[in-house]
Amino acid sequence: MFFYILMIIIGFLLLVLGADLLVKGASNIAKKFHITEMLIGLTIVAIGTSAPELIITITSANSGATDLIIGNAIGSNLCNLLLILGLMAIIHPIIIDKEVRKIHLPIAILAPIILLIMEILQIRSEQFNLDKADGIILIILFELYFLYPIIKEIKGIVKTIKEDNEKTSNINLFKSIFIFIVGVILLKYGGDFVVDNATNIAEQLNVPERVIGLTIIAIGTAIPELVTSIIAVLKKDTDLAVGNLVGSCIFNIFLILGVGASITPLEFSTEFNQNLILLIISTFIVWLFNFIGKKNVLTRSKGFILLLIFGVYILKLFV
């Protein structure tokens, strides 16, 4: 048992280090080719901080541990919105950006609702299978979500090339590619360690994979977002952190579950449906907080409420 726990810890360390190297290497590559900072943030940083979830999804799908995929996606979103956002607000009140409030949060609410609609359309009373066709639909929705800002930013690339030639001359392209590849390798093996050993522990303790995915793995793979967000709050630069958290929630539903379902059918049990509904309610609460009390601000009291909901959620899983 101790060995399995040790391997999971090593796996999480590899995931965090791998994600960090992937983001650094990919960002330098993007800058070298004169891609704008906004486009880097919307694509590479978002994908980099969610890379652990994606790697674990692919690893779990190939090994047949589908409960870990669903639990990881839903659990990571609950961690992002309740745990991380709650901690951020307690450290320092957070101003919610207008674009996040009007566009990204409503989409984050809509994403899990789409899963419920897919279930209703299947007209199954006990179990819902997210199959390959559903996975492709989710991936298409993910592409559409990122398409507009990408197209918008591409228009400024030509101008950026002229302005950034001197800034990017000192970036070593080969070193950046090497760092990127090392990051991918670490993510791959980190994902293997976490999934394999979490499954072994679940089997020994007779703990359902669903609970392991919703708790240990979900919190572990949310570490990149947690570290990034806390640093951003301490620097009083929360716009990117909040956008990244909300964007990661959409990323997890559309791309993570989409990729998983494209590889192997994902079975949604009644327990997962309950957590999915909790995710919808939690996201709605975060959006509603913009209109309660101090407008467009997540105060410390609101952050405490989010943490309280997360605590009750974790307690209910084990009790």
MIKOL-856533 format. One line per field, with one value per residue: x, y, z of N, C-alpha, C, O in turn; residue in one letter; residue number from 0. Coordinates in steps of 0.02 Angstrom, whole numbers. Example, Ala and Ser with C-alpha at 12.3 -4.5 7.8 and 13.67 -1.06 7.14 Angstrom:
! MIKOL-856533
npx <- 660,642
npy <- -284,-112
npz <- 390,354
capx <- 615,684
capy <- -225,-53
capz <- 390,357
cpx <- 660,645
cpy <- -165,2
cpz <- 390,394
opx <- 712,670
opy <- -166,57
opz <- 423,402
code <- A,S
pos <- 0,1
! end
This chain:
! MIKOL-856533
npx <- 42,95,192,115,53,166,208,102,117,241,201,112,203,281,182,153,281,302,195,232,355,309,224,317,410,326,272,385,416,302,317,434,390,314,182,42,30,-98,-157,-71,-103,-238,-230,-102,-65,-187,-207,-90,-101,-207,-160,-119,-246,-288,-189,-206,-334,-318,-231,-310,-419,-361,-329,-450,-508,-631,-710,-621,-592,-714,-737,-620,-633,-756,-731,-614,-664,-752,-656,-586,-685,-740,-642,-513,-549,-619,-516,-435,-518,-527,-395,-379,-501,-588,-603,-721,-699,-779,-796,-778,-886,-997,-981,-892,-923,-1065,-1054,-981,-1078,-1169,-1101,-1095,-1233,-1262,-1213,-1308,-1420,-1384,-1393,-1531,-1583,-1547,-1636,-1627,-1651,-1569,-1431,-1308,-1223,-1081,-1039,-937,-986,-1046,-931,-860,-945,-931,-795,-798,-876,-786,-685,-756,-777,-650,-621,-662,-588,-460,-457,-479,-362,-264,-265,-186,-58,31,68,127,239,327,352,408,527,656,640,624,740,834,786,808,770,786,815,695,607,659,634,496,468,521,433,312,345,364,235,167,219,195,56,32,84,-1,-133,-121,-78,-173,-284,-245,-245,-379,-436,-383,-436,-567,-628,-729,-682,-738,-746,-609,-568,-644,-591,-445,-369,-429,-403,-264,-229,-271,-178,-82,-166,-201,-78,-38,-146,-143,-19,-47,-146,-74,8,-84,-146,-269,-352,-309,-294,-426,-494,-424,-460,-600,-601,-533,-629,-724,-645,-618,-744,-785,-668,-587,-681,-731,-621,-595,-717,-709,-610,-650,-810,-895,-965,-1098,-1147,-1281,-1228,-1129,-1210,-1269,-1159,-1132,-1243,-1221,-1107,-1161,-1246,-1150,-1070,-1166,-1191,-1068,-1075,-1193,-1151,-1098,-1198,-1243,-1230,-1077,-1056,-999,-887,-793,-801,-720,-811,-895,-802,-779,-902,-898,-791,-848,-953,-876,-812,-921,-960,-847,-851,-973,-946,-864,-934
npy <- -60,63,80,99,221,303,296,360,490,521,514,624,729,717,749,884,944,907,973,1105,1115,1087,1197,1303,1270,1262,1390,1469,1421,1464,1604,1620,1599,1708,1713,1787,1848,1836,1735,1632,1616,1575,1454,1371,1388,1357,1225,1170,1180,1097,982,870,811,775,683,582,545,486,382,311,277,188,86,46,101,183,250,329,427,501,537,610,720,784,799,879,998,1036,1055,1163,1266,1270,1238,1296,1425,1469,1474,1571,1684,1701,1731,1851,1969,1942,2016,1990,1972,2059,1991,1858,1845,1867,1782,1664,1601,1574,1480,1382,1339,1289,1181,1057,1041,1006,876,814,831,750,628,624,618,490,416,326,242,198,198,291,298,375,384,355,442,542,588,644,751,828,862,941,1047,1097,1144,1245,1331,1384,1439,1571,1672,1635,1658,1794,1840,1800,1895,1995,1948,1973,2107,2092,2016,2107,2190,2109,2049,2079,2047,1908,1854,1802,1680,1510,1395,1254,1214,1247,1160,1039,1050,1051,921,841,879,824,687,669,698,591,474,512,514,377,322,377,334,190,154,215,143,17,41,71,-53,-133,-73,-81,32,126,161,277,363,379,445,561,625,604,596,700,815,808,825,953,1031,1110,1218,1266,1310,1407,1497,1542,1607,1707,1778,1826,1913,2003,1991,1932,1909,1826,1706,1676,1668,1561,1457,1447,1425,1302,1220,1212,1156,1030,966,970,934,839,737,716,666,551,478,458,365,255,192,286,257,326,328,331,397,478,564,637,709,781,864,936,1004,1088,1168,1225,1300,1389,1456,1523,1610,1679,1746,1863,1954,1968,2048,2132,2188,2093,2043,1922,1901,1877,1812,1751,1666,1583,1518,1443,1356,1289,1219,1134,1060,992,916,830,762,697,607,509,471
npz <- 0,44,-54,-169,-138,-131,-264,-326,-276,-333,-464,-471,-448,-563,-656,-626,-644,-776,-841,-816,-886,-1014,-1040,-1031,-1133,-1248,-1248,-1275,-1402,-1470,-1456,-1527,-1654,-1668,-1617,-1539,-1366,-1310,-1386,-1352,-1217,-1224,-1288,-1278,-1140,-1076,-1122,-1073,-930,-913,-960,-877,-844,-972,-1013,-915,-949,-1078,-1043,-950,-1031,-1121,-1035,-991,-878,-857,-764,-695,-789,-806,-673,-648,-737,-697,-560,-562,-614,-510,-412,-468,-469,-340,-237,-279,-331,-220,-122,-182,-173,-35,-2,-71,-121,-275,-432,-556,-724,-860,-984,-945,-858,-942,-1052,-1039,-913,-926,-1033,-969,-880,-970,-1030,-945,-942,-1072,-1074,-992,-1073,-1181,-1117,-1087,-1215,-1251,-1182,-1068,-918,-813,-846,-935,-1084,-1145,-1303,-1452,-1552,-1475,-1413,-1521,-1552,-1436,-1446,-1561,-1514,-1422,-1509,-1575,-1470,-1444,-1565,-1608,-1527,-1567,-1706,-1702,-1640,-1729,-1829,-1782,-1790,-1896,-1877,-1753,-1782,-1841,-1734,-1636,-1674,-1624,-1489,-1487,-1533,-1448,-1406,-1391,-1506,-1522,-1391,-1331,-1396,-1350,-1211,-1216,-1267,-1163,-1063,-1111,-1105,-966,-923,-980,-914,-783,-783,-806,-686,-588,-626,-633,-502,-420,-457,-409,-270,-252,-280,-176,-61,-85,-133,-240,-410,-455,-344,-314,-431,-424,-315,-260,-383,-456,-377,-375,-512,-528,-473,-553,-595,-469,-411,-506,-495,-360,-356,-448,-380,-270,-336,-372,-495,-561,-670,-779,-711,-663,-785,-840,-753,-770,-907,-908,-851,-953,-1050,-990,-993,-1131,-1211,-1136,-1094,-1219,-1294,-1218,-1236,-1372,-1382,-1302,-1249,-1123,-967,-880,-717,-592,-482,-539,-611,-509,-461,-575,-584,-467,-509,-609,-530,-444,-533,-577,-458,-439,-549,-513,-399,-448,-447,-321,-165,-159,-318,-457,-393,-309,-149,14,97,5,-53,56,64,-54,-24,83,22,-56,44,103,-7,-27,96,85,-18,40,153
capx <- 0,140,225,66,46,229,209,53,149,291,163,88,261,298,130,163,343,291,152,272,403,270,202,376,437,278,266,444,408,251,346,484,354,277,111,29,23,-167,-167,-34,-142,-300,-217,-48,-70,-247,-194,-36,-125,-255,-126,-124,-312,-291,-146,-239,-392,-294,-205,-367,-459,-325,-329,-519,-529,-673,-735,-570,-598,-771,-725,-567,-659,-805,-698,-568,-705,-774,-596,-572,-735,-755,-582,-463,-580,-634,-453,-414,-560,-510,-331,-391,-563,-575,-648,-737,-696,-842,-800,-788,-953,-1049,-970,-861,-960,-1125,-1035,-962,-1141,-1200,-1063,-1122,-1303,-1261,-1206,-1373,-1464,-1364,-1422,-1604,-1597,-1539,-1695,-1608,-1669,-1518,-1361,-1298,-1158,-1054,-1005,-891,-1022,-1051,-864,-844,-985,-899,-732,-818,-896,-723,-653,-795,-768,-586,-611,-670,-531,-400,-462,-472,-293,-222,-263,-132,7,76,94,169,302,370,370,439,586,713,626,627,803,874,753,838,715,800,808,623,578,683,596,427,466,531,370,264,366,349,162,146,236,159,-13,34,95,-61,-189,-108,-73,-238,-327,-224,-268,-452,-452,-365,-479,-636,-654,-745,-640,-773,-726,-538,-563,-676,-555,-372,-343,-455,-366,-194,-220,-288,-121,-55,-211,-198,-15,-42,-197,-120,34,-80,-180,-23,33,-143,-160,-313,-392,-286,-307,-498,-509,-396,-500,-665,-586,-516,-692,-753,-596,-627,-806,-787,-611,-567,-731,-736,-566,-606,-772,-688,-567,-690,-873,-893,-1029,-1117,-1192,-1323,-1185,-1098,-1261,-1277,-1102,-1139,-1293,-1186,-1063,-1203,-1267,-1091,-1051,-1219,-1181,-1012,-1102,-1242,-1115,-1084,-1256,-1261,-1183,-1033,-1065,-942,-830,-795,-774,-697,-869,-916,-752,-791,-960,-875,-751,-894,-987,-826,-802,-980,-956,-796,-876,-1027,-917,-836,-983
capy <- 0,122,86,128,292,336,302,412,554,531,528,693,772,715,785,956,963,899,1027,1166,1114,1090,1266,1345,1254,1280,1464,1496,1404,1509,1671,1619,1604,1772,1707,1838,1825,1818,1670,1583,1604,1540,1387,1333,1389,1320,1155,1149,1170,1041,923,810,780,744,624,531,522,440,323,275,248,131,32,28,131,239,288,379,481,543,565,660,779,818,817,935,1058,1055,1082,1229,1316,1274,1238,1345,1492,1487,1493,1635,1738,1710,1765,1920,1973,1936,2050,1948,2009,2064,1938,1795,1847,1865,1731,1601,1568,1543,1421,1332,1311,1252,1120,997,1033,970,805,791,828,689,572,624,597,418,387,269,258,180,209,331,286,427,344,390,497,596,615,687,812,868,889,995,1104,1125,1182,1305,1375,1418,1463,1644,1711,1618,1696,1865,1855,1788,1957,2039,1915,2007,2166,2069,1992,2165,2221,2062,2016,2088,2014,1835,1833,1766,1618,1452,1354,1184,1204,1250,1097,986,1058,1031,848,814,890,774,621,668,694,523,427,534,489,304,307,396,290,120,144,233,85,-36,58,64,-124,-159,-44,-86,99,132,205,340,405,395,494,624,656,604,613,766,866,805,854,1024,1066,1165,1275,1292,1348,1466,1543,1572,1654,1764,1818,1860,1967,2044,1986,1875,1901,1767,1646,1661,1646,1494,1409,1438,1393,1232,1184,1199,1111,964,935,961,898,781,685,702,622,487,442,439,306,200,217,305,242,371,298,379,437,529,613,680,755,825,914,979,1047,1139,1213,1261,1349,1439,1496,1569,1662,1718,1789,1927,1998,1967,2085,2174,2166,2071,2030,1865,1923,1823,1774,1708,1614,1536,1477,1394,1305,1251,1173,1083,1016,948,871,780,723,654,554,456,448
capz <- 0,48,-119,-215,-121,-151,-338,-344,-261,-385,-525,-468,-457,-634,-692,-615,-677,-849,-864,-813,-942,-1077,-1049,-1045,-1200,-1299,-1250,-1310,-1473,-1496,-1461,-1580,-1718,-1666,-1599,-1487,-1298,-1298,-1417,-1311,-1156,-1239,-1315,-1248,-1067,-1058,-1134,-1028,-861,-914,-989,-834,-853,-1039,-1013,-875,-988,-1129,-1008,-920,-1085,-1149,-985,-975,-814,-880,-706,-679,-838,-789,-606,-653,-771,-654,-498,-575,-620,-443,-378,-496,-453,-268,-196,-300,-334,-151,-90,-211,-147,35,-1,-93,-161,-347,-479,-613,-787,-897,-1034,-908,-830,-993,-1104,-1019,-859,-954,-1071,-919,-855,-1025,-1048,-913,-961,-1135,-1057,-969,-1131,-1217,-1079,-1096,-1284,-1255,-1148,-1028,-849,-764,-865,-995,-1115,-1189,-1353,-1497,-1585,-1425,-1404,-1578,-1543,-1383,-1473,-1607,-1472,-1395,-1563,-1586,-1412,-1450,-1633,-1616,-1503,-1607,-1769,-1684,-1624,-1788,-1868,-1758,-1793,-1944,-1843,-1698,-1811,-1852,-1670,-1589,-1702,-1579,-1425,-1492,-1563,-1399,-1388,-1422,-1530,-1509,-1320,-1317,-1420,-1305,-1149,-1232,-1272,-1095,-1028,-1135,-1079,-895,-916,-998,-861,-724,-791,-795,-615,-550,-643,-615,-430,-391,-470,-363,-204,-253,-277,-110,-10,-109,-146,-311,-451,-460,-287,-323,-485,-403,-259,-263,-450,-475,-341,-398,-579,-524,-442,-595,-591,-401,-402,-550,-470,-298,-374,-481,-328,-230,-378,-387,-567,-559,-731,-815,-670,-664,-854,-850,-714,-803,-971,-896,-840,-1019,-1080,-961,-1016,-1203,-1241,-1097,-1102,-1291,-1313,-1185,-1268,-1439,-1376,-1275,-1220,-1052,-935,-826,-668,-556,-439,-581,-628,-451,-460,-633,-564,-420,-549,-640,-476,-419,-584,-576,-397,-453,-594,-476,-351,-480,-439,-251,-124,-199,-387,-498,-350,-264,-84,57,121,-51,-58,111,44,-104,11,124,-24,-75,102,108,-65,-12,152,60,-60,81,202
cpx <- 44,173,179,58,107,230,158,82,201,256,138,145,282,247,140,225,335,248,190,320,366,249,261,402,390,270,325,441,358,278,397,451,305,201,99,19,-48,-182,-131,-75,-204,-288,-166,-53,-130,-237,-141,-60,-176,-224,-128,-190,-315,-249,-178,-300,-370,-269,-261,-409,-426,-324,-399,-545,-572,-700,-686,-575,-654,-761,-673,-593,-706,-772,-651,-606,-730,-716,-582,-620,-745,-692,-535,-491,-597,-572,-429,-452,-544,-443,-339,-455,-548,-627,-658,-740,-763,-850,-811,-860,-1007,-1042,-948,-899,-1026,-1110,-1015,-1024,-1173,-1167,-1090,-1196,-1309,-1254,-1272,-1423,-1448,-1393,-1497,-1622,-1589,-1597,-1676,-1618,-1612,-1448,-1356,-1227,-1139,-1012,-963,-923,-1029,-984,-844,-882,-953,-834,-746,-838,-835,-689,-690,-785,-704,-576,-612,-610,-467,-400,-451,-400,-247,-214,-206,-63,56,109,143,237,351,395,413,503,646,703,637,693,845,842,784,782,725,792,734,588,596,643,524,421,475,467,318,280,349,274,137,158,203,88,-17,39,31,-118,-179,-111,-137,-287,-310,-249,-344,-473,-438,-413,-553,-669,-669,-698,-671,-750,-653,-531,-589,-636,-480,-345,-366,-416,-293,-183,-239,-231,-92,-99,-207,-136,-17,-89,-173,-65,3,-114,-129,7,-22,-156,-204,-352,-374,-303,-381,-518,-484,-436,-566,-654,-569,-578,-725,-710,-608,-690,-804,-730,-593,-616,-740,-683,-576,-660,-753,-644,-607,-754,-866,-963,-1042,-1166,-1234,-1281,-1151,-1148,-1271,-1220,-1104,-1189,-1262,-1140,-1102,-1224,-1209,-1070,-1102,-1211,-1124,-1036,-1150,-1209,-1099,-1139,-1280,-1208,-1142,-1032,-998,-879,-842,-761,-751,-754,-895,-867,-760,-850,-940,-835,-796,-931,-940,-815,-860,-980,-907,-820,-930,-1000,-894,-885,-1040
cpy <- 63,134,119,203,332,347,354,481,571,549,600,743,775,754,860,981,959,955,1093,1170,1120,1162,1312,1334,1276,1356,1495,1481,1452,1580,1674,1627,1662,1764,1752,1807,1801,1748,1615,1566,1562,1468,1349,1331,1348,1245,1129,1136,1113,978,862,773,743,680,567,503,470,375,280,241,186,71,11,57,193,281,343,439,529,577,620,725,819,842,876,1000,1083,1083,1152,1282,1325,1281,1295,1416,1516,1510,1561,1693,1753,1747,1839,1922,1977,1974,2006,1990,2006,2007,1869,1790,1836,1808,1664,1565,1538,1480,1364,1301,1267,1185,1058,986,994,895,776,784,766,628,567,599,521,380,322,286,247,202,246,318,345,391,387,449,557,629,663,754,858,900,947,1057,1138,1168,1247,1356,1416,1452,1539,1683,1697,1658,1770,1884,1847,1852,2002,2009,1951,2067,2146,2047,2050,2193,2175,2029,2020,2050,1938,1810,1792,1701,1560,1403,1280,1168,1203,1186,1040,989,1034,955,815,822,839,705,616,663,623,475,447,510,415,287,320,347,219,110,165,176,28,-23,49,-9,-153,-135,-50,-18,105,179,274,388,426,450,562,660,659,628,683,822,868,838,928,1065,1122,1227,1308,1335,1413,1519,1579,1623,1717,1809,1858,1919,2016,2048,1925,1862,1837,1704,1626,1635,1576,1441,1394,1403,1320,1190,1165,1148,1039,929,920,918,835,723,667,654,553,445,421,377,245,228,230,294,289,335,352,425,493,584,662,731,804,881,963,1028,1104,1191,1256,1316,1406,1485,1546,1626,1708,1765,1857,1978,2001,2004,2134,2148,2148,2058,1967,1886,1863,1780,1727,1651,1561,1490,1424,1338,1260,1199,1116,1034,967,895,814,733,673,595,494,428,410
cpz <- 0,-19,-169,-203,-143,-226,-362,-333,-314,-451,-527,-478,-530,-675,-686,-652,-753,-877,-867,-873,-1009,-1091,-1067,-1116,-1255,-1305,-1287,-1385,-1505,-1505,-1518,-1648,-1717,-1656,-1539,-1418,-1283,-1326,-1378,-1249,-1169,-1262,-1274,-1171,-1043,-1066,-1086,-958,-857,-943,-944,-842,-920,-1042,-974,-911,-1040,-1097,-981,-974,-1113,-1100,-964,-910,-829,-823,-686,-725,-818,-721,-607,-683,-726,-590,-506,-581,-552,-402,-402,-469,-377,-226,-215,-301,-263,-114,-116,-180,-74,41,-19,-135,-235,-388,-540,-676,-824,-947,-1001,-883,-884,-1044,-1075,-963,-885,-995,-1024,-886,-908,-1039,-1013,-928,-1026,-1123,-1034,-1026,-1173,-1183,-1090,-1165,-1293,-1223,-1112,-954,-800,-783,-932,-1021,-1160,-1241,-1400,-1532,-1538,-1414,-1459,-1573,-1491,-1407,-1521,-1568,-1441,-1447,-1576,-1531,-1419,-1518,-1639,-1590,-1542,-1672,-1757,-1673,-1684,-1830,-1846,-1764,-1839,-1913,-1788,-1723,-1818,-1785,-1626,-1615,-1654,-1513,-1428,-1519,-1514,-1376,-1427,-1441,-1512,-1434,-1300,-1338,-1373,-1239,-1159,-1233,-1204,-1055,-1046,-1106,-1004,-882,-929,-941,-795,-725,-779,-721,-575,-562,-618,-539,-393,-400,-422,-292,-199,-246,-207,-56,-27,-117,-221,-348,-457,-405,-293,-376,-464,-349,-271,-330,-471,-442,-365,-465,-581,-494,-487,-592,-522,-390,-442,-521,-407,-311,-406,-430,-288,-269,-398,-462,-578,-623,-769,-777,-672,-733,-866,-813,-749,-871,-963,-883,-906,-1056,-1056,-987,-1091,-1230,-1203,-1106,-1175,-1315,-1282,-1219,-1339,-1439,-1353,-1245,-1145,-1022,-876,-780,-635,-512,-478,-599,-571,-447,-519,-618,-514,-456,-581,-588,-452,-468,-585,-516,-408,-498,-556,-426,-381,-466,-366,-210,-167,-271,-420,-458,-309,-199,-43,82,67,-61,-5,94,-6,-72,54,82,-44,-18,110,53,-52,44,128,19,-17,132,169
opx <- 31,182,200,56,101,251,170,74,204,279,143,137,299,264,135,223,358,263,181,325,390,256,256,415,412,262,316,460,370,265,402,479,260,162,140,2,-57,-215,-156,-79,-220,-333,-183,-46,-125,-255,-145,-41,-186,-258,-137,-191,-342,-271,-177,-315,-401,-284,-260,-432,-460,-319,-407,-601,-550,-712,-705,-563,-643,-774,-679,-578,-699,-784,-647,-584,-729,-725,-568,-598,-757,-688,-518,-460,-591,-574,-405,-423,-546,-435,-310,-463,-501,-687,-609,-780,-799,-904,-848,-891,-1056,-1091,-981,-907,-1042,-1147,-1029,-1022,-1200,-1201,-1106,-1220,-1355,-1285,-1291,-1463,-1494,-1415,-1524,-1671,-1620,-1606,-1707,-1596,-1607,-1408,-1395,-1178,-1175,-957,-955,-892,-1018,-979,-814,-855,-948,-820,-711,-821,-833,-666,-658,-783,-702,-528,-569,-583,-426,-350,-418,-378,-196,-163,-180,-14,115,169,194,288,410,452,451,531,682,751,657,703,887,869,787,751,678,766,713,545,555,621,496,375,440,448,282,235,323,252,92,113,184,61,-64,2,12,-148,-223,-142,-154,-327,-355,-272,-370,-521,-477,-430,-597,-730,-625,-676,-636,-737,-636,-492,-562,-645,-454,-304,-327,-397,-264,-134,-225,-236,-78,-73,-208,-141,0,-73,-182,-65,24,-111,-140,28,-11,-175,-181,-382,-417,-323,-397,-555,-518,-446,-585,-692,-587,-581,-751,-736,-609,-688,-819,-742,-585,-597,-755,-698,-566,-651,-779,-641,-600,-753,-836,-1012,-1003,-1220,-1225,-1296,-1145,-1130,-1282,-1232,-1082,-1177,-1274,-1134,-1080,-1220,-1217,-1055,-1083,-1221,-1130,-1018,-1148,-1237,-1087,-1128,-1330,-1148,-1170,-1008,-947,-823,-895,-699,-760,-748,-915,-887,-751,-848,-962,-844,-784,-939,-960,-810,-849,-998,-923,-812,-931,-1028,-904,-880,-1086
opy <- 110,191,162,243,387,400,388,526,627,592,633,794,828,788,896,1031,1003,982,1132,1222,1154,1186,1353,1381,1306,1382,1542,1523,1478,1612,1725,1657,1666,1802,1756,1748,1752,1708,1559,1507,1518,1425,1301,1277,1310,1206,1072,1085,1085,927,807,712,688,630,509,443,417,321,219,185,137,14,-35,40,249,341,396,496,589,636,670,780,879,898,919,1052,1143,1129,1197,1336,1381,1326,1338,1462,1575,1560,1602,1745,1810,1789,1883,1880,2011,1964,1985,2037,1956,1978,1828,1737,1800,1788,1613,1504,1481,1431,1306,1242,1214,1137,1009,929,954,854,720,738,732,580,512,562,492,320,270,339,283,221,234,327,363,369,447,502,614,690,715,807,918,957,997,1113,1199,1224,1298,1417,1475,1489,1569,1723,1741,1687,1804,1937,1882,1862,2042,2041,1957,2079,2178,2058,2043,2217,2200,1986,1971,2023,1908,1749,1752,1668,1562,1372,1247,1115,1164,1161,997,937,1000,927,767,777,813,668,565,628,599,438,404,487,391,245,280,322,191,62,137,161,-6,-69,23,-25,-193,-173,-29,-11,89,230,325,447,484,497,614,720,712,674,721,871,922,874,962,1126,1176,1283,1369,1391,1466,1578,1639,1677,1773,1870,1916,1968,2064,2100,1873,1809,1798,1654,1568,1587,1536,1386,1336,1358,1279,1131,1110,1104,992,869,864,871,782,667,610,607,502,386,371,340,190,283,191,319,292,314,412,484,549,643,721,790,861,939,1023,1086,1161,1251,1316,1372,1464,1545,1604,1683,1769,1818,1905,2038,2033,1994,2172,2092,2182,2062,1960,1888,1805,1719,1671,1595,1502,1430,1366,1280,1200,1142,1058,974,908,838,756,672,615,540,436,371,387
opz <- -38,-40,-208,-249,-169,-250,-412,-374,-338,-488,-579,-512,-556,-723,-736,-686,-790,-931,-913,-905,-1054,-1148,-1113,-1153,-1304,-1360,-1326,-1426,-1560,-1556,-1553,-1693,-1759,-1683,-1493,-1412,-1247,-1293,-1372,-1230,-1129,-1256,-1240,-1142,-995,-1022,-1062,-929,-803,-950,-969,-845,-924,-1070,-996,-905,-1045,-1121,-988,-965,-1128,-1122,-924,-889,-816,-831,-663,-705,-814,-714,-572,-659,-718,-568,-462,-557,-538,-363,-361,-448,-354,-184,-174,-275,-248,-78,-77,-163,-52,85,13,-180,-256,-378,-571,-680,-820,-953,-1028,-888,-873,-1075,-1084,-966,-867,-992,-1036,-867,-892,-1057,-1046,-927,-1035,-1158,-1053,-1028,-1196,-1216,-1101,-1173,-1337,-1234,-1124,-931,-750,-740,-978,-985,-1206,-1227,-1389,-1539,-1558,-1407,-1446,-1588,-1501,-1390,-1520,-1587,-1434,-1432,-1588,-1543,-1402,-1527,-1670,-1627,-1550,-1691,-1796,-1694,-1690,-1862,-1885,-1744,-1823,-1920,-1778,-1689,-1802,-1781,-1584,-1581,-1645,-1485,-1379,-1526,-1535,-1331,-1488,-1397,-1490,-1416,-1258,-1302,-1358,-1214,-1116,-1203,-1188,-1017,-1003,-1085,-982,-836,-895,-921,-755,-674,-747,-696,-532,-515,-586,-515,-341,-355,-397,-257,-149,-211,-182,-10,11,-108,-262,-321,-463,-419,-280,-366,-483,-338,-290,-333,-500,-475,-373,-475,-631,-488,-461,-586,-516,-365,-417,-521,-400,-282,-391,-435,-273,-239,-435,-488,-600,-630,-788,-807,-681,-738,-899,-839,-757,-890,-1005,-902,-914,-1090,-1096,-1000,-1112,-1267,-1233,-1123,-1192,-1351,-1316,-1230,-1364,-1488,-1380,-1218,-1109,-1048,-829,-802,-648,-506,-453,-601,-582,-433,-513,-636,-517,-437,-581,-601,-441,-447,-592,-520,-389,-486,-565,-411,-344,-473,-351,-220,-206,-283,-411,-484,-278,-195,-63,88,81,-76,-18,109,-1,-88,60,102,-47,-29,124,64,-65,40,150,21,-36,153,203
code <- M,F,F,Y,I,L,M,I,I,I,G,F,L,L,L,V,L,G,A,D,L,L,V,K,G,A,S,N,I,A,K,K,F,H,I,T,E,M,L,I,G,L,T,I,V,A,I,G,T,S,A,P,E,L,I,I,T,I,T,S,A,N,S,G,A,T,D,L,I,I,G,N,A,I,G,S,N,L,C,N,L,L,L,I,L,G,L,M,A,I,I,H,P,I,I,I,D,K,E,V,R,K,I,H,L,P,I,A,I,L,A,P,I,I,L,L,I,M,E,I,L,Q,I,R,S,E,Q,F,N,L,D,K,A,D,G,I,I,L,I,I,L,F,E,L,Y,F,L,Y,P,I,I,K,E,I,K,G,I,V,K,T,I,K,E,D,N,E,K,T,S,N,I,N,L,F,K,S,I,F,I,F,I,V,G,V,I,L,L,K,Y,G,G,D,F,V,V,D,N,A,T,N,I,A,E,Q,L,N,V,P,E,R,V,I,G,L,T,I,I,A,I,G,T,A,I,P,E,L,V,T,S,I,I,A,V,L,K,K,D,T,D,L,A,V,G,N,L,V,G,S,C,I,F,N,I,F,L,I,L,G,V,G,A,S,I,T,P,L,E,F,S,T,E,F,N,Q,N,L,I,L,L,I,I,S,T,F,I,V,W,L,F,N,F,I,G,K,K,N,V,L,T,R,S,K,G,F,I,L,L,L,I,F,G,V,Y,I,L,K,L,F,V
pos <- 0,1,2,3,4,5,6,7,8,9,10,11,12,13,14,15,16,17,18,19,20,21,22,23,24,25,26,27,28,29,30,31,32,33,34,35,36,37,38,39,40,41,42,43,44,45,46,47,48,49,50,51,52,53,54,55,56,57,58,59,60,61,62,63,64,65,66,67,68,69,70,71,72,73,74,75,76,77,78,79,80,81,82,83,84,85,86,87,88,89,90,91,92,93,94,95,96,97,98,99,100,101,102,103,104,105,106,107,108,109,110,111,112,113,114,115,116,117,118,119,120,121,122,123,124,125,126,127,128,129,130,131,132,133,134,135,136,137,138,139,140,141,142,143,144,145,146,147,148,149,150,151,152,153,154,155,156,157,158,159,160,161,162,163,164,165,166,167,168,169,170,171,172,173,174,175,176,177,178,179,180,181,182,183,184,185,186,187,188,189,190,191,192,193,194,195,196,197,198,199,200,201,202,203,204,205,206,207,208,209,210,211,212,213,214,215,216,217,218,219,220,221,222,223,224,225,226,227,228,229,230,231,232,233,234,235,236,237,238,239,240,241,242,243,244,245,246,247,248,249,250,251,252,253,254,255,256,257,258,259,260,261,262,263,264,265,266,267,268,269,270,271,272,273,274,275,276,277,278,279,280,281,282,283,284,285,286,287,288,289,290,291,292,293,294,295,296,297,298,299,300,301,302,303,304,305,306,307,308,309,310,311,312,313,314,315,316,317,318
! end
